[in-house]
Amino acid sequence: MRQDLCALLRGNSYPGRGILLGRSEDNTRAVIAYFIMGRSENSRNRIFEETADGIRTRAFDESKMTDPSLIIYHPVRGHHRHQRRPHRHHPGRHDRRPLLPPRPPQPHL
């Protein structure tokens, strides 16, 4: 189902956080996007940075940060298991995201 994301976000004063799933314009790749919003000045003072295992948040302006425990975390972590499906992303809300145990190798049929 195709929807106008800009119109959906414009009509919501506080969308919070979201995960968008879709396909590339040429329909050859899956696309995932993750976003967060903030109500407090502390929460609005965070940006994403790429890490080896996904993304994490960091303060945009460290002088404005009041409580790092509320805004600094890894919202999305990726796991690289095997070549056929090398990237598995596990989004979640910081310490509430369950850690997934490694899955045993599947036999090739």
C-alpha positions in Angstrom: 0.0 0.0 0.0 1.5 3.3 -1.1 1.1 6.2 1.4 2.3 9.8 1.5 4.7 9.8 4.4 5.1 13.5 4.5 1.3 14.0 4.8 1.1 11.4 7.6 3.9 13.0 9.6 2.6 16.5 9.0 -0.8 15.5 10.4 0.8 14.2 13.7 2.3 16.6 16.1 4.4 13.9 17.8 4.9 10.7 15.8 7.5 9.5 18.4 9.6 6.8 16.8 8.9 4.8 13.6 10.2 2.1 11.4 9.5 2.4 7.7 9.7 -0.6 5.4 9.6 -0.4 1.6 11.3 -1.0 -1.7 13.7 1.0 -3.7 12.4 3.1 -6.6 13.6 0.5 -9.1 12.0 -2.3 -7.0 15.2 -4.2 -6.6 16.0 -3.7 -3.0 14.3 -3.7 0.4 14.6 -0.4 2.3 14.4 0.2 6.0 14.4 3.6 7.8 14.2 4.3 11.5 13.4 7.7 13.0 12.9 9.2 16.5 11.5 12.4 17.8 11.8 14.2 21.1 9.6 16.2 23.3 12.1 17.5 25.8 15.2 19.6 24.9 17.4 16.7 26.0 15.5 14.2 23.7 15.6 16.7 20.8 19.4 16.9 21.2 20.2 13.5 19.8 21.4 12.3 16.4 22.3 9.0 14.9 25.8 7.8 14.2 26.7 4.6 12.4 28.6 1.9 14.3 30.0 -1.4 13.3 26.9 -3.2 14.5 24.2 -0.8 13.6 23.4 2.7 14.7 23.5 4.5 18.1 22.4 7.9 19.3 24.7 10.6 20.5 24.2 14.1 21.7 24.3 16.7 18.9 25.4 19.4 21.4 27.0 17.8 24.5 26.8 21.1 26.4 22.9 20.8 26.3 22.8 17.2 27.5 21.2 16.8 30.9 20.8 13.0 31.3 22.7 10.8 28.9 21.0 7.6 30.3 17.8 8.7 28.6 19.1 9.5 25.1 22.3 7.5 24.5 21.6 4.0 23.3 21.7 1.6 20.3 18.2 1.6 18.7 19.1 -0.7 15.9 21.7 -3.4 15.9 22.6 -5.6 12.9 23.9 -9.1 12.8 25.9 -10.6 9.9 25.4 -14.3 9.9 25.8 -15.8 6.4 26.0 -14.8 2.8 22.5 -15.5 1.6 20.9 -13.1 4.1 23.9 -11.2 5.6 22.1 -8.4 7.3 19.5 -8.9 10.1 18.5 -5.7 11.9 17.0 -5.8 15.4 15.3 -2.4 16.2 14.1 -1.6 19.6 13.9 0.9 22.4 17.3 0.8 24.1 17.3 -1.4 27.1 13.9 -2.8 26.3 15.1 -4.5 23.1 15.6 -8.2 23.9 18.9 -9.7 23.0 18.3 -12.5 20.6 20.3 -15.7 21.1 22.3 -16.9 18.1 20.2 -19.2 15.9 21.8 -22.6 15.2 23.0 -23.1 11.6 20.2 -24.5 9.3 21.0 -27.4 7.1 21.0 -26.7 3.4 18.3 -28.8 1.7 
